[in-house]
Amino acid sequence: MNRIAQLDPQTTTGPAKTLFDGVQGKLGVVPNLIRVLGNAPAALKGYLNFSGALADGSLTPKVREQIALAVAEANQCAYCLSAHSFIGGKLGLTQQDLADARMAAAVDPRTDAILKLAHSIVVQRGELGDTGLKQARQAGLTDGEIVETVAHVALNIFSNYINHVAGTVIDFPEVTLTSGCAASSCACG
């Protein structure tokens, strides 16, 4: 049960209504996360703008979803894990791709390096150190891709934490969390 209200897009007015209408037009629905964020239109607008800006970046939609899955698993966010598994599947990620991403792994070496970097950023609270950057660069990631990965991690942590605080009701096919951090590179114990 939500601990912060999910606004009804049909009865909401003002800035939140305008933002809801934009999401409805783009996705065909207004997901529960967006309905919760509508309580603070500035936060919703910031989330949508940040997400939109990153969509114009160098990382592909599939890689962005894989990052979201790695972050959701590390943060134990069932809502985001379910949402991004659904979206990733619609983008063509296989069940194996989805499962691997949750463990911060991928068959493609560049994607694998991005996911390991994202996971390390989460579990080390951004205190990556020289070794983490060296590994990312050895895998061929540019400074731009590293910065963009950090941005995606930040965006996903925001949505994870909103869902934790709000207790957002999952409105996607539910995916079960593992019992803790599953990535082989996990430093969280």
Secondary structure by P-SEA (a helix, b strand, c coil): ccccccccccccccaaaaaaaaaaaacccccaaaaaacccaaaaaaaaaaaaaaaaccccaaaaaaaaaaaaaaaccaaaaaaaaaaaaaacccaaaaaaaaacccccaaaaaaaaaaaaaaaacccccaaaaaaaaaacccaaaaaaaaaaaaaaaaaaaaaaaacccccccbbbbcccccccccccc
